[in-house]
Amino acid sequence: MNQEYREAAQIVLSRLNKVILGKEELTKEVFAAFLAGGHVLLEDIPGVGKTTLALAFSKLLGLKWKRVQFTPDVLPSDLTGFSIYQKDIQKFVYQPGAVFCNLLLADEINRTSPKTQSALLEVMEEKQVTVEKITRKVPSPFFVIATQNPFGTAGTQMLPFAQLDRFMISTSMGYPDMQNEILLAKGVQNGGRTDNLTAMLNADAFLKMQQDVEQVYIHDHIYSYIVRLVTATRENPYIEIGVSPRGTISLVKIARANAWLNGNDFVSPSDVSSQFLPVALHRIQLNVKARIDGVDKRDVLNDILKRIEAPALRGKNR
């Protein structure tokens, strides 16, 4: 493992946490998802700092970023690009869409049409777009932070489960606590919170950091533990739709990234259990029995974590 990359990652998190106050667990979670090559879904009310989070990450990692405010009139071509005829050269010229960046903030993705949602989710999966029979790769790395507002959903198009499955994790920023909101209020006169951020990495260095994460060792007992957790979601009496195989892969990847951020060269059971809810929450659907009994998703998933015994590993080769 490259110690220089790990030190750089900790510096990124430290500087990020001076901008996103009191959200250390969230910033680490999102960073782990990026290191694992995944996309992030935030279900949050407006004004809690989602744009600041995306901008801070893009600046510190030296990435190009764009933001799309989704509304019903946003078209797929706004994301994927389109060709326009230029009279002076007498031919059509391709105009890249918003997805040609490293980090895309898809704000209120549930407020646009299913057709536009699908255009975005296709590039999330395949890292490419096809316009007029020509396929173009988006820059690498490529991440999406998409947001959904849980309130005021009249006239919105919520993402179907098949599309939600393309997000590695779902989480929420939530309100800051009193102490950090006071600090936030005191800093208003100091201008934008991200103005003084400078790049700690660049796209090439981040790709090498991802390659370093992929070297983290996973014992067969850990793989078994992951699959047993996922299988339990498919057999639970309160769950109608359980975690998909894509969810299994996501849990493997982000557990590895979490271990790397913790300074370890192997995945422990706690790396898996700590990532189980962010990976599984948006991938399960509860049944009528759960609603009647007043059980929510977190209750069910936490119960699964309690019932599925974690392996006791004494060393990475045992």
C-alpha positions in Angstrom: 0.0 0.0 0.0 1.2 3.5 -0.8 1.5 5.5 2.4 1.8 8.8 0.6 -1.6 8.3 -1.0 -3.1 7.5 2.4 -1.6 10.6 4.0 -3.0 12.7 1.1 -6.4 11.2 1.6 -6.4 12.1 5.3 -5.3 15.7 4.5 -8.2 15.9 2.0 -10.7 14.8 4.7 -9.2 17.2 7.2 -9.6 20.2 5.0 -13.0 19.0 3.8 -14.2 18.9 7.4 -13.2 22.5 7.9 -15.7 23.4 5.2 -18.5 20.8 5.9 -18.7 21.3 9.7 -19.7 18.5 12.0 -20.2 15.9 9.3 -17.0 13.9 9.6 -18.8 10.5 9.1 -20.6 11.8 6.0 -17.6 13.2 4.3 -15.7 9.9 5.0 -18.6 7.9 3.6 -18.8 9.9 0.4 -15.0 9.8 0.0 -15.1 6.1 0.4 -17.8 5.8 -2.2 -15.7 7.8 -4.7 -12.6 5.7 -3.9 -14.7 2.6 -4.6 -15.8 4.1 -7.9 -19.4 4.6 -6.9 -22.1 7.2 -7.0 -23.9 8.8 -4.1 -27.6 9.5 -3.5 -28.4 12.2 -0.9 -32.0 12.5 0.3 -32.1 15.9 1.9 -34.0 19.1 2.2 -32.6 22.2 0.4 -29.9 24.4 2.0 -27.9 21.8 4.1 -24.7 22.1 2.0 -25.0 19.5 -0.8 -23.6 21.9 -3.4 -20.8 23.0 -1.1 -19.9 19.3 -0.5 -19.6 18.6 -4.2 -17.6 21.8 -4.9 -15.3 21.1 -2.0 -14.6 17.6 -3.2 -14.0 18.7 -6.8 -11.5 21.5 -5.7 -9.6 19.3 -3.2 -9.3 16.4 -5.7 -8.5 18.6 -8.6 -11.6 17.5 -10.6 -13.8 19.3 -13.1 -17.3 19.5 -11.8 -20.7 20.6 -13.1 -24.2 21.1 -11.6 -27.5 20.4 -13.2 -30.7 21.6 -11.4 -33.2 19.1 -12.6 -36.6 20.4 -13.7 -39.4 18.9 -15.9 -38.0 20.7 -19.0 -34.4 19.3 -18.7 -33.9 17.0 -21.7 -31.6 14.0 -22.1 -29.6 15.9 -24.7 -28.8 18.5 -22.0 -26.9 15.7 -20.3 -25.5 13.7 -23.1 -24.9 16.4 -25.7 -26.2 17.1 -29.2 -25.0 18.2 -32.6 -25.7 21.5 -34.2 -25.2 22.5 -37.8 -22.5 25.2 -38.3 -23.0 27.0 -41.6 -19.5 28.3 -41.9 -18.0 24.8 -42.1 -21.1 23.2 -43.5 -21.3 20.3 -41.1 -22.8 19.2 -37.8 -20.5 19.7 -34.7 -21.0 17.8 -31.5 -21.6 19.9 -28.3 -20.8 17.9 -25.2 -23.5 17.8 -22.5 -23.2 18.2 -18.7 -22.0 14.7 -18.0 -18.6 15.4 -19.6 -16.9 16.2 -16.2 -15.4 14.3 -13.3 -18.0 15.1 -10.7 -21.7 15.9 -11.5 -24.1 17.2 -9.0 -27.6 16.1 -10.1 -29.8 18.3 -8.0 -33.3 17.1 -7.3 -33.1 14.3 -9.8 -36.7 13.3 -9.0 -38.0 16.5 -10.5 -37.2 15.6 -14.1 -38.8 13.1 -16.5 -38.0 9.4 -16.4 -36.4 9.7 -19.9 -33.9 12.3 -18.6 -33.3 10.2 -15.5 -32.5 7.2 -17.6 -30.1 9.2 -19.7 -28.1 10.0 -16.6 -28.3 6.6 -15.1 -27.0 5.0 -18.3 -23.8 7.0 -18.3 -23.4 6.3 -14.5 -23.3 2.6 -15.3 -21.4 2.5 -18.6 -19.3 5.7 -18.3 -20.1 6.6 -21.8 -22.8 8.2 -24.0 -24.1 7.4 -27.4 -25.3 10.3 -29.5 -26.2 9.8 -33.2 -24.7 6.4 -33.2 -21.3 7.6 -32.0 -20.2 6.5 -28.5 -18.1 8.8 -26.4 -16.4 8.1 -23.1 -16.9 10.5 -20.3 -13.8 11.7 -18.4 -12.3 9.4 -15.8 -12.9 9.4 -12.9 -16.6 10.1 -13.1 -18.9 10.4 -10.1 -22.5 11.5 -9.6 -23.9 13.1 -6.4 -27.6 13.0 -6.9 -30.1 14.6 -4.5 -33.8 13.9 -3.8 -35.9 16.2 -1.7 -38.1 14.1 0.6 -40.7 16.9 0.9 -42.8 18.6 -1.7 -42.9 15.6 -4.0 -46.1 16.6 -5.8 -45.4 16.2 -9.6 -42.1 14.5 -9.1 -40.8 11.3 -10.7 -39.2 9.2 -8.0 -36.4 6.9 -9.1 -37.5 3.3 -9.7 -35.7 0.6 -7.7 -33.9 -0.6 -10.8 -32.4 2.9 -11.2 -31.7 3.4 -7.5 -29.6 0.3 -7.6 -27.0 2.1 -9.7 -26.1 4.3 -6.7 -23.4 2.7 -4.5 -24.7 4.3 -1.3 -27.6 6.5 -0.1 -27.2 8.9 2.8 -28.3 12.2 4.2 -26.5 15.3 5.4 -29.1 16.5 7.8 -29.0 19.7 9.9 -25.8 20.7 11.7 -25.7 20.6 15.5 -25.9 23.8 17.5 -22.2 24.3 18.0 -21.4 23.9 14.3 -24.3 26.0 13.1 -23.0 28.8 15.3 -19.6 28.4 13.7 -21.3 28.4 10.3 -23.2 31.6 11.2 -20.0 33.3 12.4 -18.2 32.5 9.1 -20.8 34.2 6.9 -18.9 37.4 6.5 -15.8 35.5 5.4 -17.2 34.8 1.9 -17.6 31.4 0.3 -16.5 28.4 2.4 -14.8 26.8 -0.6 -13.0 29.9 -1.9 -9.6 29.1 -0.2 -9.5 25.4 -1.1 -6.7 24.3 -3.4 -6.2 21.0 -5.2 -4.4 18.3 -3.1 -4.5 15.8 -6.0 -5.4 15.7 -9.7 -7.5 13.2 -11.7 -4.5 11.0 -12.5 -3.4 10.8 -8.9 -6.9 10.0 -7.8 -7.0 7.1 -10.3 -3.8 5.8 -8.8 -5.3 6.1 -5.4 -8.2 4.0 -6.5 -5.8 1.4 -7.8 -4.1 1.3 -4.4 -7.5 0.7 -2.7 -8.1 -2.3 -4.9 -5.1 -4.0 -3.4 -6.8 -4.2 0.0 -7.1 -7.9 1.0 -10.5 -9.5 1.7 -10.6 -12.9 3.4 -13.0 -15.6 2.2 -14.8 -15.4 5.5 -15.5 -11.7 4.8 -16.9 -12.5 1.4 -19.1 -15.1 3.1 -20.2 -12.5 5.7 -21.1 -10.0 3.0 -23.2 -12.6 1.1 -24.9 -13.8 4.2 -26.0 -10.2 5.1 -27.3 -9.7 1.5 -29.1 -13.0 1.5 -30.8 -12.2 4.8 -32.4 -9.1 3.1 -34.0 -11.4 0.6 -35.4 -13.8 3.2 -36.6 -11.3 5.8 -40.4 -11.4 6.5 -40.6 -7.6 6.3 -38.8 -7.1 3.0 -40.5 -7.5 -0.3 -37.4 -6.7 -2.5 -34.0 -7.5 -1.1 -30.5 -6.3 -2.0 -29.4 -7.1 -5.5 -26.1 -8.7 -6.7 -25.0 -5.2 -7.7 -25.5 -4.3 -4.0 -23.2 -7.2 -3.0 -20.5 -5.9 -5.3 -21.0 -2.4 -3.9 -20.6 -3.6 -0.4 -17.4 -5.4 -1.3 -15.9 -2.3 -2.9 -16.9 0.3 -0.3 -15.8 -2.0 2.6 -12.4 -2.2 0.9 -12.3 1.6 0.6 -13.3 2.1 4.2 -10.5 -0.3 5.4 -8.0 1.7 3.3 -9.2 5.0 4.7 -8.8 3.5 8.2 -5.1 2.7 7.4 -5.6 -1.1 7.1 -4.5 -3.4 4.3 -7.3 -5.9 4.9 -11.0 -5.7 5.3 -12.4 -6.4 8.8 -16.0 -7.3 9.7 -16.5 -3.8 11.1 -15.7 -2.3 7.6 -18.6 -4.4 6.3 -21.1 -3.8 9.0 -20.5 0.0 9.0 -21.2 0.2 5.3 -24.2 -2.2 5.2 -26.9 0.3 5.8 -25.7 3.0 3.3 -25.4 0.3 0.7 -28.7 -1.5 1.5 -31.2 1.3 2.5 -32.1 2.4 -1.0 -32.0 -1.1 -2.4 -34.7 -2.7 -0.2 -38.5 -2.3 -0.3 -40.6 -3.1 2.7 -43.9 -5.1 2.5 -47.3 -4.4 3.9 -46.5 -6.4 7.1 -43.7 -3.9 7.9 -46.0 -0.9 7.4 -48.7 -2.5 9.6 -46.2 -3.3 12.4 -44.6 0.2 12.1 -41.2 -1.1 11.2 -38.8 1.0 9.1 -35.9 0.1 6.9 -33.2 0.9 9.5 -35.0 -1.3 12.1 -35.0 -4.2 9.7 -31.4 -3.8 8.6 -30.0 -3.3 12.1 -31.8 -6.5 13.1 -30.1 -8.3 10.3 -26.7 -7.0 11.5 -27.5 -8.3 15.0 -28.6 -11.8 13.8 -25.9 -12.5 11.2 -22.7 -13.4 13.1 -19.6 -11.7 12.0 -16.4 -13.8 11.5 -13.7 -13.6 14.1 -10.5 -13.0 12.1 -7.2 -13.0 13.9 -5.1 -12.1 10.9 -5.6 -11.5 7.2 -4.3 -14.9 6.1 -6.3 -17.0 8.6 
